[in-house]
C-alpha cells in the first residue's frame, strides 16, 4: 500500500514538474511579487516538517545502536514508516528548491531560475520514487531478514549440544513484525526420538526468546523422520 501510494504520487508529480519546467524555460513567466509564494511555501514546510519529524522519530526509535538513518531505513520492515519518511523528505527538499528558485529569480532578475527549479524538483520526486520502490519491493515479494541475523540464528541452532549441523536456513518477512523461519537440522545420531523432540522444543524456545518476530518456525530433521519410522515399525511388529 505504501509503495503504491508513494510511486503513484511521485512518478506523475515528477513528470508534470519536469514538463512544466521545460515549457517555462521556453517561455519564462513575468516576474511578480513573490510574497504569496513564500507564504505558501512556508506553510507547506511547516506541515511537512511536522510530519517528517514524527516519521524521523519513529525511525530513530527502531534504529539499532551505531546505525545511520539510511541503515535504519534499509533495515526497517514497516513500509508505512519509511514511505512517510521518504514522502516528507522529498517534499521538504522540493519546497527548499522551490524557495531557492523563486529567490534567485528575483535576486538576479532572471526568470529562468524558477522553471529550472521545477525541473530539479521533478528529478527529486522521481528519484525518491525509485528509492521507495526499491526499498518496498523486497517486502512485497517476501524478502529475507538481515544476513547478520541469519548468521546469528544459525549459531543459536548449531550451539545446541544435540545438533550435528545446520544444512539449510531460510527466512521470509511476512509483515513488519512477522517472520517465517525454516531450517534443515541434522541431530546427533546417538539421540532417541524423545531427545530429538526435546531438542527441537528447546531450539524453538531459544529462537523465539531472542527473535519474537519469528512467529512461524519450522525445523525439519531427517533424523526425526528416521526415528519416527523406526518407532512406528517397532510398534507395528511388537509381539501381542
C-alpha positions in Angstrom: 0.0 0.0 0.0 2.8 2.4 0.9 4.7 1.5 -2.3 1.6 2.1 -4.5 0.8 5.4 -2.8 4.3 6.7 -3.0 5.0 5.7 -6.6 1.6 6.9 -7.8 2.3 10.3 -6.3 5.9 10.7 -7.1 6.2 9.5 -10.7 3.3 11.5 -12.2 4.2 14.5 -10.0 7.8 14.4 -11.0 6.9 14.1 -14.7 4.5 17.0 -14.6 7.0 19.2 -12.7 9.7 18.4 -15.3 7.3 19.1 -18.2 6.1 22.4 -16.7 9.7 23.4 -16.1 10.8 22.7 -19.6 7.8 24.6 -21.1 8.5 27.6 -18.8 12.2 27.6 -19.9 11.0 28.1 -23.5 8.5 30.8 -22.4 9.7 32.1 -19.0 6.9 33.8 -16.9 7.0 37.5 -16.0 8.4 38.1 -12.5 5.9 39.2 -10.0 5.8 40.0 -6.2 6.9 36.7 -4.6 5.3 37.4 -1.2 2.5 34.9 -1.6 4.9 32.3 -3.0 6.9 32.5 0.2 3.8 32.3 2.4 2.5 29.2 0.7 6.0 27.6 0.8 6.4 28.4 4.5 3.0 26.9 5.4 3.7 23.8 3.4 7.2 23.5 5.0 5.5 23.8 8.4 3.1 20.9 7.9 5.6 18.7 6.0 8.2 19.4 8.7 6.0 18.3 11.5 5.1 15.1 9.6 8.8 14.5 8.8 9.7 14.9 12.5 7.2 12.2 13.5 8.4 9.7 10.9 12.1 10.5 11.7 11.4 10.0 15.4 9.8 6.6 14.7 12.7 5.5 12.5 15.1 6.6 15.3 13.2 4.6 17.8 13.7 1.5 15.7 17.3 2.2 14.8 20.0 0.0 16.2 22.9 1.5 18.1 25.5 2.6 15.6 23.2 2.5 12.6 22.9 5.6 10.4 19.5 6.9 9.4 19.9 5.3 5.9 20.7 2.0 7.5 17.6 2.3 9.7 15.6 2.8 6.5 17.2 -0.2 4.9 16.6 -2.4 7.9 13.0 -1.3 8.5 10.4 -3.9 7.6 7.4 -1.5 8.1 6.7 0.1 4.7 4.3 2.6 6.2 7.1 4.2 8.3 9.8 4.6 5.6 7.2 5.6 3.0 6.1 8.6 5.1 9.7 9.4 5.7 10.6 9.3 2.0 7.5 11.3 1.1 8.1 14.0 3.7 11.8 14.2 2.9 11.2 14.6 -0.8 8.5 17.2 -0.1 10.8 19.3 2.1 13.7 19.1 -0.4 11.2 20.2 -3.1 10.0 23.1 -1.0 13.6 24.2 -0.4 14.4 24.0 -4.1 11.2 26.0 -5.0 12.0 28.7 -2.5 15.6 28.9 -3.8 14.3 29.1 -7.4 11.9 32.0 -6.6 14.6 33.8 -4.6 17.3 33.6 -7.2 14.9 34.6 -9.9 14.2 37.9 -8.1 17.7 38.5 -6.8 19.2 38.3 -10.2 16.1 39.4 -12.1 16.3 36.3 -14.1 13.1 34.3 -14.7 14.9 31.1 -15.7 15.8 30.1 -12.2 12.2 29.3 -11.3 11.5 26.8 -14.1 14.9 25.3 -13.6 13.9 24.7 -10.0 10.8 23.0 -11.3 12.8 20.6 -13.4 15.1 19.8 -10.4 12.1 19.2 -8.2 10.7 16.7 -10.7 14.0 14.8 -10.7 14.0 14.7 -6.9 10.4 13.2 -6.9 11.3 10.6 -9.5 14.5 9.7 -7.6 12.5 9.3 -4.4 10.0 7.1 -6.2 12.8 4.8 -7.4 14.3 4.6 -3.9 10.9 3.9 -2.4 10.2 1.2 -5.0 13.5 -0.5 -4.3 13.1 -0.5 -0.5 9.5 -1.6 -0.6 9.8 -4.1 -3.5 11.6 -6.6 -1.3 8.8 -6.6 1.2 6.2 -7.2 -1.5 7.9 -10.4 -2.7 8.8 -11.5 0.9 12.5 -10.6 1.4 14.7 -12.3 3.8 15.8 -10.8 7.1 19.3 -9.3 7.5 22.3 -11.5 6.9 23.8 -10.9 10.3 20.5 -12.0 11.9 20.5 -15.2 9.8 24.1 -15.9 10.9 23.1 -15.4 14.5 20.1 -17.7 14.1 22.4 -20.4 12.6 24.7 -20.0 15.5 21.9 -20.4 18.0 20.8 -23.7 16.4 24.4 -25.0 15.9 25.3 -24.2 19.6 22.8 -26.8 20.9 24.6 -29.9 22.1 22.1 -32.1 20.2 22.8 -30.6 16.8 25.3 -32.0 14.5 24.9 -29.5 11.7 22.6 -26.9 10.2 22.1 -27.7 6.5 19.7 -25.0 5.3 18.2 -21.9 6.9 15.7 -19.7 5.1 13.7 -16.8 6.3 10.8 -14.7 4.8 9.4 -11.4 6.0 5.6 -11.8 6.2 5.0 -8.4 7.8 6.6 -5.7 9.9 6.7 -7.9 13.0 6.1 -11.4 11.4 8.9 -13.7 10.1 8.8 -17.2 8.8 11.9 -19.4 9.5 12.6 -22.8 8.1 15.7 -24.8 8.9 17.0 -28.3 8.0 18.8 -29.6 11.0 20.8 -32.8 11.4 20.8 -34.1 15.0 23.3 -36.4 16.7 22.8 -40.0 15.7 23.0 -41.2 19.3 19.8 -39.4 20.3 16.5 -41.2 20.5 13.1 -39.9 19.4 12.2 -38.2 22.7 15.6 -36.5 22.9 15.3 -35.1 19.4 11.8 -33.8 20.1 13.1 -32.2 23.3 15.9 -30.6 21.4 13.5 -29.1 18.8 11.3 -27.6 21.6 14.5 -26.2 23.2 15.6 -24.6 19.9 12.2 -23.1 19.2 12.1 -21.6 22.7 15.7 -20.2 22.4 14.9 -18.7 18.9 11.6 -17.1 19.9 13.1 -15.6 23.1 15.7 -13.7 21.1 13.6 -13.1 18.0 9.9 -12.6 19.0 9.1 -11.5 15.4 9.7 -15.1 14.3 6.1 -16.3 14.7 6.3 -19.2 12.2 9.1 -21.6 12.9 9.7 -25.0 11.2 12.6 -27.2 12.0 13.0 -30.1 9.6 15.0 -33.1 10.5 15.8 -36.2 8.6 16.9 -37.7 12.0 13.5 -37.2 13.4 11.8 -38.7 10.4 14.0 -41.8 10.6 13.4 -42.2 14.3 9.7 -41.8 13.8 9.7 -44.5 11.1 11.7 -46.8 13.3 9.3 -46.2 16.2 6.3 -46.9 14.0 7.9 -50.1 12.6 8.7 -51.3 16.1 5.2 -50.6 17.3 3.7 -52.4 14.3 5.9 -55.5 14.9 5.7 -55.6 18.6 4.6 -59.1 19.8 1.0 -59.3 21.0 
